[in-house]
Amino acid sequence: MKKIFIWTAIALGLVFSISFISYGEITLLYFINITFYIAGGLLMLSLFTIVVQRGFFDAIFYSFRTVFESSESRQKKEEKTPLSELVSFPYNSLVVVGLILLLFVLGALFIYYL
């Protein structure tokens, strides 16, 4: 839980830094836009990691490795590690941080339209 709060604080600090560097000021609209981009990126990365870890791309990865390897290594016929075992990235905290940032975006949008 502490790690999630730390990553959320880092992401919000990044939002304020990007807003100040890019636009020279920090406004609610810039905060909403940049936070949405960062939250969307985190959620897309975590969802892609979930899909890869569940083994969706294992057959395609195995096929590419078989086609593009040399004929000498084909004769060895050693066991090929599937992609789902190569990607061991913990995605739980990314999902939670992305959702928390989206809640910030929704709260800021509510304030913006009042």
GUKOL-198217 format. One record per residue (C-alpha): x, y, z. Coordinates in steps of 0.05 Angstrom, whole numbers, padded with zeros to 5 digits, always signed. Layout:
BEGIN
XYZ
...
This chain:
BEGIN
+00000+00000+00000
+00058+00047+00016
+00089+00032-00051
+00025+00051-00087
+00021+00118-00051
+00094+00132-00067
+00084+00116-00141
+00021+00159-00143
+00059+00217-00111
+00115+00208-00162
+00065+00208-00219
+00031+00271-00193
+00099+00304-00185
+00114+00285-00257
+00047+00315-00279
+00063+00381-00246
+00134+00381-00274
+00111+00367-00345
+00057+00420-00339
+00105+00472-00315
+00160+00454-00365
+00114+00448-00426
+00065+00504-00413
+00101+00549-00364
+00042+00547-00316
+00000+00497-00278
-00075+00501-00292
-00131+00453-00279
-00140+00438-00353
-00066+00422-00363
-00068+00379-00300
-00128+00340-00328
-00096+00329-00396
-00028+00307-00372
-00056+00263-00317
-00101+00229-00367
-00042+00214-00412
+00000+00185-00356
-00058+00145-00327
-00076+00118-00396
-00004+00099-00409
+00001+00062-00342
-00064+00025-00354
-00046+00006-00426
+00022-00020-00402
-00009-00060-00346
-00064-00089-00391
-00012-00108-00444
+00029-00142-00389
-00032-00180-00366
-00046-00205-00437
+00026-00226-00448
+00032-00261-00380
-00032-00301-00394
+00001-00332-00454
-00037-00300-00511
+00026-00287-00553
+00064-00351-00536
+00047-00387-00602
+00066-00326-00644
+00131-00316-00606
+00148-00390-00613
+00135-00387-00688
+00179-00326-00698
+00235-00357-00658
+00230-00421-00699
+00229-00385-00766
+00286-00336-00752
+00336-00382-00718
+00393-00413-00757
+00390-00485-00781
+00446-00507-00734
+00407-00486-00672
+00344-00520-00700
+00380-00586-00698
+00395-00576-00624
+00320-00573-00610
+00329-00543-00542
+00268-00522-00504
+00245-00452-00521
+00220-00410-00464
+00151-00381-00478
+00141-00306-00477
+00094-00310-00417
+00152-00337-00375
+00201-00285-00400
+00156-00227-00380
+00152-00228-00305
+00133-00156-00293
+00088-00142-00232
+00029-00105-00259
-00016-00099-00198
+00012-00033-00173
+00009-00004-00243
-00065-00019-00248
-00080+00012-00180
-00037+00074-00193
-00070+00083-00262
-00139+00078-00231
-00122+00126-00176
-00097+00176-00227
-00161+00167-00267
-00200+00183-00204
-00160+00247-00197
-00178+00263-00269
-00252+00251-00257
-00250+00294-00194
-00214+00349-00231
-00263+00345-00288
-00321+00351-00239
-00288+00414-00209
-00273+00441-00279
-00345+00437-00302
-00374+00468-00239
